[in-house]
Amino acid sequence: MIVFWPDHFGSKPPLSHTFWLRFRTILNRTQLLVVGFFGLVWIALVAVLVLFPEVYTQTLRRVGGDSLAIEAAFVITLSALIVFLVVGVVRRWRWTFWLVLIAFFFGVLRLPASALQLAGLMPASGPTWYEALQGVIGVVQFLIAIAMVAGYRKAGIWGDF
């Protein structure tokens, strides 16, 4: 990647620009797609927990105990898992590639499950909009898995699609 900076006499771009340029050159499109997905999923998780706590509260109450502590542990645990997977994506760990690929391929199963829940043939785990969101997430996961396979066929593990 060639970057042209206005002053060609040896000056360097500002530190804020070099950080993003380095970050962009470190990660390819496949990695950016997976990291972006994890970021959006984490934002959605926190948004649902803050704006619509009843979605998770009914499921988390089965555990028993203080609901605030359980919700905090839930968010902290999922955040740690997402951070760990993002580190694996950035460092291009092989096992992370295969784990994410398999999990994302199985994400397509969310679509028929959501359809059955929306049709009332399976018990719903949340409101209608939440079931629809789960179906959309499954489709996005499956499309990312297809892009990962294309990148793998083209350039190997964590290859650019």
Accessible surface in RSA format (square Angstrom, percent):
REM  Atomic radii and reference values for relative SASA: ProtOr
REM  Chains: A
REM  Algorithm: Lee & Richards
REM  Probe-radius: 1.40
REM  Slices: 20
REM RES _ NUM      All-atoms   Total-Side   Main-Chain    Non-polar    All polar
REM                ABS   REL    ABS   REL    ABS   REL    ABS   REL    ABS   REL
RES MET A   1   152.79  79.1  66.58  44.1  86.21 205.3  79.53  67.6  73.26  97.1
RES ILE A   2   142.53  81.1 115.02  85.7  27.50  66.3 118.15  85.1  24.38  66.1
RES VAL A   3    71.39  47.0  42.02  38.0  29.37  70.8  44.88  39.0  26.51  71.9
RES PHE A   4   161.42  80.8 137.04  84.9  24.38  63.4 138.72  84.1  22.70  65.0
RES TRP A   5    68.61  27.5  64.59  31.3   4.01   9.4  52.27  27.9  16.34  26.5
RES PRO A   6   116.18  84.7  85.00  77.5  31.19 113.4  97.38  80.4  18.80 116.9
RES ASP A   7    62.46  43.8  53.30  53.1   9.16  21.7  27.38  64.4  35.08  35.0
RES HIS A   8   136.44  74.6 104.21  72.4  32.23  82.4  68.58  70.7  67.86  79.0
RES PHE A   9   189.04  94.6 156.00  96.6  33.04  86.0 163.74  99.3  25.30  72.4
RES GLY A  10    69.05  85.2   0.00   N/A  69.05  85.2  41.85 114.9  27.20  60.9
RES SER A  11    56.10  47.4  33.74  45.0  22.35  51.5  41.00  87.3  15.10  21.2
RES LYS A  12   174.96  85.4 153.07  93.9  21.89  52.1  97.17  87.5  77.79  82.9
RES PRO A  13    31.28  22.8  24.55  22.4   6.73  24.5  24.55  20.3   6.73  41.8
RES PRO A  14    66.20  48.3  53.68  48.9  12.52  45.5  66.03  54.5   0.17   1.1
RES LEU A  15   143.73  80.0 133.79  95.7   9.94  25.0 135.94  95.5   7.79  21.0
RES SER A  16    69.72  58.9  58.55  78.1  11.18  25.8  52.70 112.2  17.02  23.9
RES HIS A  17    90.71  49.6  86.02  59.8   4.69  12.0  61.23  63.1  29.47  34.3
RES THR A  18    22.37  15.9  21.70  22.0   0.67   1.6  21.75  29.2   0.62   0.9
RES PHE A  19   110.19  55.1 108.56  67.2   1.62   4.2 109.96  66.7   0.23   0.6
RES TRP A  20   157.26  63.1 154.63  74.8   2.63   6.2 131.18  69.9  26.08  42.3
RES LEU A  21    55.53  30.9  55.03  39.4   0.50   1.3  55.53  39.0   0.00   0.0
RES ARG A  22   151.21  63.5 149.74  76.3   1.48   3.5  52.85  72.2  98.36  59.6
RES PHE A  23    64.96  32.5  63.63  39.4   1.34   3.5  64.33  39.0   0.63   1.8
RES ARG A  24   102.67  43.1  99.39  50.7   3.28   7.8  35.96  49.1  66.72  40.4
RES THR A  25    81.48  58.0  48.04  48.7  33.44  79.7  42.54  57.1  38.94  58.9
RES ILE A  26    88.34  50.3  80.53  60.0   7.82  18.8  86.79  62.5   1.55   4.2
RES LEU A  27     2.15   1.2   0.00   0.0   2.15   5.4   0.43   0.3   1.71   4.6
RES ASN A  28    27.02  18.6  21.11  20.4   5.91  14.2  19.31  46.5   7.71   7.5
RES ARG A  29   109.61  46.0 106.27  54.2   3.34   7.9  39.80  54.4  69.81  42.3
RES THR A  30     0.57   0.4   0.56   0.6   0.00   0.0   0.56   0.8   0.00   0.0
RES GLN A  31     0.00   0.0   0.00   0.0   0.00   0.0   0.00   0.0   0.00   0.0
RES LEU A  32    55.87  31.1  49.01  35.1   6.86  17.2  49.26  34.6   6.61  17.8
RES LEU A  33    70.01  39.0  63.76  45.6   6.26  15.7  68.67  48.2   1.34   3.6
RES VAL A  34     0.00   0.0   0.00   0.0   0.00   0.0   0.00   0.0   0.00   0.0
RES VAL A  35    29.77  19.6  28.40  25.7   1.37   3.3  28.40  24.7   1.37   3.7
RES GLY A  36    34.76  42.9   0.00   N/A  34.76  42.9  33.49  91.9   1.27   2.9
RES PHE A  37    18.81   9.4  14.76   9.1   4.06  10.6  17.38  10.5   1.44   4.1
RES PHE A  38    15.24   7.6  15.24   9.4   0.00   0.0  15.24   9.2   0.00   0.0
RES GLY A  39    31.08  38.3   0.00   N/A  31.08  38.3  30.65  84.1   0.43   1.0
RES LEU A  40   123.45  68.8 118.93  85.1   4.52  11.4 119.23  83.7   4.22  11.4
RES VAL A  41    42.78  28.2  40.81  36.9   1.97   4.7  42.02  36.5   0.76   2.1
RES TRP A  42    95.73  38.4  95.73  46.3   0.00   0.0  94.66  50.5   1.07   1.7
RES ILE A  43   102.06  58.1 100.15  74.6   1.92   4.6 101.26  72.9   0.80   2.2
RES ALA A  44    32.58  30.0  26.88  41.5   5.70  13.0  32.44  45.7   0.14   0.4
RES LEU A  45    13.68   7.6  10.56   7.6   3.12   7.9  13.11   9.2   0.57   1.5
RES VAL A  46    42.96  28.3  42.96  38.9   0.00   0.0  42.96  37.3   0.00   0.0
RES ALA A  47    37.71  34.7  31.47  48.6   6.24  14.2  37.41  52.7   0.30   0.8
RES VAL A  48     9.81   6.5   9.33   8.4   0.49   1.2   9.81   8.5   0.00   0.0
RES LEU A  49    20.54  11.4  15.63  11.2   4.92  12.4  15.63  11.0   4.92  13.2
RES VAL A  50   106.40  70.0  82.90  75.0  23.50  56.6  88.66  77.0  17.74  48.1
RES LEU A  51   121.98  67.9  98.68  70.6  23.31  58.6 101.23  71.1  20.75  55.8
RES PHE A  52    82.49  41.3  82.45  51.1   0.04   0.1  82.49  50.0   0.00   0.0
RES PRO A  53    53.17  38.7  53.17  48.5   0.00   0.0  53.17  43.9   0.00   0.0
RES GLU A  54   102.29  58.7  95.32  72.1   6.97  16.6  63.30 122.4  39.00  31.8
RES VAL A  55     3.30   2.2   0.72   0.7   2.58   6.2   1.61   1.4   1.70   4.6
RES TYR A  56    31.05  14.5  31.05  17.7   0.00   0.0  19.11  14.4  11.94  14.7
RES THR A  57    15.45  11.0  15.15  15.4   0.30   0.7  12.60  16.9   2.84   4.3
RES GLN A  58    93.66  52.4  82.09  60.0  11.57  27.5  34.75  74.0  58.91  44.7
RES THR A  59    64.37  45.8  61.18  62.0   3.19   7.6  48.53  65.2  15.84  23.9
RES LEU A  60    24.22  13.5  23.82  17.0   0.41   1.0  24.17  17.0   0.05   0.1
RES ARG A  61   161.29  67.7 143.83  73.3  17.46  41.6  49.54  67.7 111.74  67.7
RES ARG A  62   200.69  84.3 161.99  82.6  38.70  92.1  67.99  92.9 132.69  80.4
RES VAL A  63   113.67  74.8  80.07  72.5  33.60  81.0  87.35  75.9  26.32  71.4
RES GLY A  64    37.59  46.4   0.00   N/A  37.59  46.4  31.86  87.4   5.73  12.8
RES GLY A  65    74.40  91.7   0.00   N/A  74.40  91.7  39.36 108.0  35.04  78.5
RES ASP A  66    95.25  66.7  77.90  77.5  17.36  41.0  38.12  89.7  57.14  57.0
RES SER A  67    46.73  39.5  42.41  56.6   4.32  10.0  12.96  27.6  33.76  47.3
RES LEU A  68   129.16  71.9 128.22  91.7   0.94   2.4 129.13  90.7   0.03   0.1
RES ALA A  69    57.37  52.7  45.27  69.9  12.10  27.5  52.66  74.2   4.71  12.5
RES ILE A  70    29.59  16.8  26.66  19.9   2.93   7.1  28.98  20.9   0.61   1.7
RES GLU A  71    25.87  14.9  25.77  19.5   0.10   0.2   3.58   6.9  22.29  18.2
RES ALA A  72    47.23  43.4  38.39  59.2   8.84  20.1  46.71  65.8   0.51   1.4
RES ALA A  73    54.18  49.8  48.17  74.3   6.01  13.7  53.54  75.4   0.63   1.7
RES PHE A  74    51.68  25.9  44.57  27.6   7.11  18.5  51.10  31.0   0.58   1.7
RES VAL A  75    29.48  19.4  29.48  26.7   0.00   0.0  29.48  25.6   0.00   0.0
RES ILE A  76   118.21  67.3 115.49  86.0   2.73   6.6 117.33  84.5   0.89   2.4
RES THR A  77    89.07  63.3  84.35  85.5   4.71  11.2  65.58  88.1  23.49  35.5
RES LEU A  78    53.60  29.8  53.60  38.3   0.00   0.0  53.60  37.6   0.00   0.0
RES SER A  79    23.85  20.2  23.40  31.2   0.45   1.0  22.40  47.7   1.45   2.0
RES ALA A  80    59.63  54.8  47.84  73.8  11.79  26.8  55.38  78.0   4.25  11.3
RES LEU A  81    90.87  50.6  85.94  61.5   4.93  12.4  90.26  63.4   0.61   1.6
RES ILE A  82    21.77  12.4  21.77  16.2   0.00   0.0  21.77  15.7   0.00   0.0
RES VAL A  83    92.19  60.7  91.08  82.5   1.11   2.7  92.19  80.1   0.00   0.0
RES PHE A  84    99.52  49.8  96.60  59.8   2.92   7.6  99.10  60.1   0.43   1.2
RES LEU A  85    18.98  10.6  18.77  13.4   0.21   0.5  18.98  13.3   0.00   0.0
RES VAL A  86    35.73  23.5  35.73  32.3   0.00   0.0  35.73  31.0   0.00   0.0
RES VAL A  87    59.65  39.3  57.50  52.1   2.15   5.2  59.65  51.8   0.00   0.0
RES GLY A  88     0.05   0.1   0.00   N/A   0.05   0.1   0.05   0.1   0.00   0.0
RES VAL A  89     0.00   0.0   0.00   0.0   0.00   0.0   0.00   0.0   0.00   0.0
RES VAL A  90    49.62  32.7  42.04  38.1   7.58  18.3  42.04  36.5   7.58  20.6
RES ARG A  91   161.45  67.8 134.48  68.6  26.97  64.2  30.53  41.7 130.92  79.3
RES ARG A  92   110.76  46.5  96.96  49.4  13.80  32.9  34.36  47.0  76.41  46.3
RES TRP A  93    71.71  28.8  67.95  32.9   3.76   8.8  58.90  31.4  12.81  20.8
RES ARG A  94   160.13  67.2 155.92  79.5   4.21  10.0  60.92  83.3  99.21  60.1
RES TRP A  95   123.38  49.5 115.44  55.9   7.95  18.7 104.40  55.7  18.98  30.8
RES THR A  96     0.13   0.1   0.13   0.1   0.00   0.0   0.00   0.0   0.13   0.2
RES PHE A  97     0.37   0.2   0.37   0.2   0.00   0.0   0.37   0.2   0.00   0.0
RES TRP A  98    95.80  38.4  95.80  46.4   0.00   0.0  84.20  44.9  11.60  18.8
RES LEU A  99    88.22  49.1  84.10  60.2   4.13  10.4  87.30  61.3   0.93   2.5
RES VAL A 100     3.31   2.2   1.86   1.7   1.45   3.5   3.31   2.9   0.00   0.0
RES LEU A 101    12.95   7.2  12.95   9.3   0.00   0.0  12.95   9.1   0.00   0.0
RES ILE A 102    95.40  54.3  94.09  70.1   1.31   3.2  95.40  68.7   0.00   0.0
RES ALA A 103    50.78  46.7  38.05  58.7  12.73  29.0  45.11  63.5   5.67  15.0
RES PHE A 104     6.19   3.1   6.19   3.8   0.00   0.0   6.19   3.8   0.00   0.0
RES PHE A 105    70.20  35.1  66.84  41.4   3.36   8.7  67.09  40.7   3.10   8.9
RES PHE A 106   129.60  64.8 123.10  76.2   6.50  16.9 124.40  75.4   5.20  14.9
RES GLY A 107     3.57   4.4   0.00   N/A   3.57   4.4   3.57   9.8   0.00   0.0
RES VAL A 108    51.64  34.0  51.01  46.2   0.63   1.5  51.01  44.3   0.63   1.7
RES LEU A 109   103.79  57.8 100.27  71.7   3.52   8.9 100.28  70.4   3.51   9.4
RES ARG A 110    82.72  34.7  78.90  40.2   3.82   9.1  25.75  35.2  56.98  34.5
RES LEU A 111    84.57  47.1  84.49  60.4   0.08   0.2  84.49  59.3   0.08   0.2
RES PRO A 112    66.09  48.2  60.66  55.3   5.43  19.7  66.09  54.6   0.00   0.0
RES ALA A 113    34.50  31.7  31.76  49.0   2.74   6.2  33.54  47.2   0.96   2.6
RES SER A 114     5.40   4.6   5.22   7.0   0.17   0.4   3.06   6.5   2.33   3.3
RES ALA A 115    54.96  50.5  46.14  71.2   8.83  20.1  50.84  71.6   4.12  10.9
RES LEU A 116    72.83  40.6  72.73  52.0   0.10   0.2  72.83  51.1   0.00   0.0
RES GLN A 117    30.69  17.2  22.98  16.8   7.70  18.3   0.00   0.0  30.69  23.3
RES LEU A 118    84.86  47.3  51.56  36.9  33.30  83.7  54.22  38.1  30.64  82.5
RES ALA A 119    71.89  66.1  33.27  51.3  38.62  87.9  45.99  64.8  25.90  68.6
RES GLY A 120    60.02  74.0   0.00   N/A  60.02  74.0  29.15  80.0  30.87  69.1
RES LEU A 121   136.01  75.7 103.08  73.7  32.93  82.8 106.58  74.9  29.43  79.2
RES MET A 122    74.02  38.3  69.24  45.8   4.78  11.4  58.78  50.0  15.24  20.2
RES PRO A 123   119.68  87.2 101.59  92.6  18.09  65.7 113.42  93.6   6.26  38.9
RES ALA A 124    59.44  54.7  28.47  43.9  30.97  70.4  28.48  40.1  30.96  82.0
RES SER A 125    55.85  47.2  45.04  60.1  10.82  24.9  43.82  93.3  12.03  16.9
RES GLY A 126    13.39  16.5   0.00   N/A  13.39  16.5   4.93  13.5   8.46  18.9
RES PRO A 127    48.97  35.7  35.62  32.5  13.34  48.5  48.24  39.8   0.73   4.5
RES THR A 128    98.99  70.4  91.97  93.2   7.02  16.7  57.51  77.2  41.49  62.7
RES TRP A 129    98.65  39.6  88.19  42.7  10.45  24.5  85.65  45.7  12.99  21.1
RES TYR A 130    24.93  11.6  24.93  14.2   0.00   0.0   7.52   5.6  17.41  21.5
RES GLU A 131     2.64   1.5   2.64   2.0   0.00   0.0   1.23   2.4   1.40   1.1
RES ALA A 132    43.70  40.2  38.54  59.5   5.16  11.7  42.11  59.3   1.59   4.2
RES LEU A 133    56.31  31.4  52.85  37.8   3.46   8.7  55.70  39.1   0.61   1.6
RES GLN A 134    37.54  21.0  37.54  27.4   0.00   0.0  13.27  28.2  24.27  18.4
RES GLY A 135     3.26   4.0   0.00   N/A   3.26   4.0   3.26   8.9   0.00   0.0
RES VAL A 136    89.44  58.9  87.41  79.1   2.03   4.9  88.74  77.1   0.71   1.9
RES ILE A 137    25.91  14.7  25.36  18.9   0.55   1.3  25.91  18.7   0.00   0.0
RES GLY A 138     0.00   0.0   0.00   N/A   0.00   0.0   0.00   0.0   0.00   0.0
RES VAL A 139    53.52  35.2  52.88  47.9   0.65   1.6  53.52  46.5   0.00   0.0
RES VAL A 140    57.08  37.6  57.08  51.7   0.00   0.0  57.08  49.6   0.00   0.0
RES GLN A 141    18.12  10.1  18.12  13.2   0.00   0.0   0.00   0.0  18.12  13.7
RES PHE A 142    59.90  30.0  59.90  37.1   0.00   0.0  59.90  36.3   0.00   0.0
RES LEU A 143   105.01  58.5  98.82  70.7   6.19  15.6  99.26  69.7   5.74  15.5
RES ILE A 144     7.68   4.4   7.23   5.4   0.45   1.1   7.62   5.5   0.06   0.2
RES ALA A 145     0.00   0.0   0.00   0.0   0.00   0.0   0.00   0.0   0.00   0.0
RES ILE A 146    81.43  46.3  80.05  59.6   1.38   3.3  80.65  58.1   0.78   2.1
RES ALA A 147    17.09  15.7  11.77  18.2   5.32  12.1  16.86  23.7   0.24   0.6
RES MET A 148     0.57   0.3   0.17   0.1   0.40   1.0   0.17   0.1   0.40   0.5
RES VAL A 149    46.57  30.6  46.51  42.1   0.06   0.1  46.57  40.5   0.00   0.0
RES ALA A 150    48.82  44.9  39.02  60.2   9.80  22.3  44.98  63.3   3.84  10.2
RES GLY A 151     0.00   0.0   0.00   N/A   0.00   0.0   0.00   0.0   0.00   0.0
RES TYR A 152    89.94  42.0  84.29  48.0   5.64  14.7  43.30  32.5  46.64  57.5
RES ARG A 153   198.27  83.2 160.54  81.8  37.73  89.8  45.12  61.7 153.15  92.8
RES LYS A 154   145.70  71.1 109.08  66.9  36.62  87.2  84.11  75.7  61.59  65.6
RES ALA A 155    69.23  63.7  32.62  50.3  36.60  83.3  45.13  63.5  24.10  63.8
RES GLY A 156    26.76  33.0   0.00   N/A  26.76  33.0  23.54  64.6   3.22   7.2
RES ILE A 157    36.20  20.6  15.77  11.7  20.43  49.2  15.77  11.4  20.43  55.4
RES TRP A 158     2.92   1.2   0.00   0.0   2.92   6.8   0.04   0.0   2.88   4.7
RES GLY A 159     6.04   7.4   0.00   N/A   6.04   7.4   5.49  15.1   0.55   1.2
RES ASP A 160    48.86  34.2  47.04  46.8   1.82   4.3  19.72  46.4  29.14  29.1
RES PHE A 161    69.16  34.6  55.39  34.3  13.77  35.8  68.18  41.3   0.98   2.8
END  Absolute sums over single chains surface
CHAIN  1 A    10383.6       8775.3       1608.3       7788.2       2595.5
END  Absolute sums over all chains
TOTAL         10383.6       8775.3       1608.3       7788.2       2595.5
